[in-house]
């Protein structure tokens, strides 16, 4: 038993807002009027380079937070002595 679609008098069939958005459960990978070339796949070397860059950024941020945390604890122990 399939659902019947309602017919509205003022519906002319045009799309007002395209709801085919990447990340939504109903996304089908197509878009209307998309004339862009297909995406290029990354090589193994490019993928490894990107992952190492992300890892370096994460470690840098973690190090900054660690230093700030250490200095804050050090100052608290000196002040509250």
N, C-alpha and C positions, 0 to 999 in steps of 0.2 A: 504494500500500500504506500504509494509515493505521495508526498505533500504537493498539493496544488498551489501554484503561485497566484497570488491575488492580482487582479487587473485593476489599475487605477485609471480614472478618466484623464487625469492631467499628466500621465507618464508617457513621454515620447521616446523613451529608450536610451536617452543620452546618459553618459556617466558624468555626474557632478563632481564626485571625489573618488579617485581610485583607491580602494581599500586593499589592494594587493601590495602589502608592505613587507619587506624582508624582516623575518623574525616572527611574523604572525603564523598561527597554526594553519591557516588556509593558503599561505603563500605558495604559488605554483611555479615561480621562477620566470614567468613571462611578464612583460609589461607592454602596454599599448604604445606604439610609436617610438619604441626604443631602437635607435639606429646606431648605438655605440657598438664598437667591436667586442667580441668575446674576451673575457678576462684571460690573462696569461698565467699559466701555472708556474710556481716558483720551483727552481731547481733545489736539489738537496743542499748545495753549498749556500744558496741564498736563504733558505729556511733556517739552516744552522746559524748563519750570520745574524738573522733577525732574532732568533731565540737568545743568542749570546748578548745581543744589544739590550734586550728586555731584561735579562738576568743581571747585567751590569747596572742598569738603571734601578732595579729593585734593590740590589745590594747597596748602592750608593744612598738611596733613601733610608734604608734600614740602618746604615752606619750613621747617618746624620741624626736620626731619632735616638740611636744608642748613645751617641756623644752628648746630646742634649739631656737625656735621661741621667747619664752619669754625672754631668756637671750640676744638674738640679739636686741630685742626692748629695753630692759633695758639699754644695752650698748650704743645704739644709742641716747637714751634720755640723758644719762650722758655725752657723748662726745659732742653732739651738743647743749648743754645748753648755 
